[in-house]
Amino acid sequence: MLFDTVAAVLPGARAVRRRLVELGGTASYGEVQECFADHPTTPIPPNKIGGTLTSIRAVRRRVGPDNRSNILEPDDRRRIYRIEPALVEGLKRAFHLADSRPDLLRQEQARGASA
């Protein structure tokens, strides 16, 4: 299921989720926006980060066991993005598999499409 959620989202959402996993599963909104504002391969304007990440919720509903699996949850009160700690190691393995099988990943739908 974790690989399916990694593979099914657009590249921008996948890159943001990977960064959160690299950071241990939690990062502030500002940290995420700063990282991707001038990212060399996946630039995402700060005002587009939230929209980029909504695709994760949509994929979770489609491939997850239920709507309670917290693959990525924003906490607007604390201004952070958070991945359920129990899922971080599994997501690391899913990203490793994605790196070895990029042919299984969803790609941009059109040149220049936003993530």
C-alpha positions, 0 to 999 in steps of 0.5 A, spaced: 500 500 500 505 504 501 508 503 494 502 504 491 501 511 494 508 513 492 507 511 485 500 514 484 501 521 486 504 526 481 512 527 482 511 534 486 507 530 491 512 524 491 518 529 492 515 533 498 513 526 501 520 524 500 523 530 503 518 529 509 520 522 510 528 524 510 526 529 515 523 523 520 516 525 518 515 532 520 516 538 518 514 545 518 510 549 512 515 554 512 521 548 511 517 545 506 516 551 502 523 553 502 525 547 500 521 547 494 521 554 492 527 553 488 528 546 488 533 544 482 528 538 479 521 539 482 520 547 484 513 548 487 511 555 488 510 556 496 502 558 494 502 551 490 504 546 496 498 545 499 494 544 492 500 539 490 499 535 497 492 534 496 493 529 491 496 524 497 489 524 500 486 523 494 490 517 492 490 515 500 482 514 499 483 510 492 489 505 495 489 505 502 485 501 507 481 506 510 481 514 510 484 513 517 491 512 515 495 518 516 500 517 510 500 525 510 496 530 515 497 537 515 496 540 522 494 547 521 494 549 528 501 547 529 503 549 522 506 542 520 506 536 515 506 530 519 507 523 517 505 517 522 511 515 525 509 508 524 509 509 516 516 512 516 520 506 515 515 503 510 515 509 506 523 509 506 523 502 503 517 504 498 522 510 495 527 505 495 523 501 490 521 507 486 528 509 485 529 502 482 523 501 478 521 508 476 517 505 470 512 504 475 511 511 477 506 516 475 509 521 471 507 528 469 501 528 465 503 534 460 509 537 459 509 543 464 504 540 468 504 543 475 505 537 480 
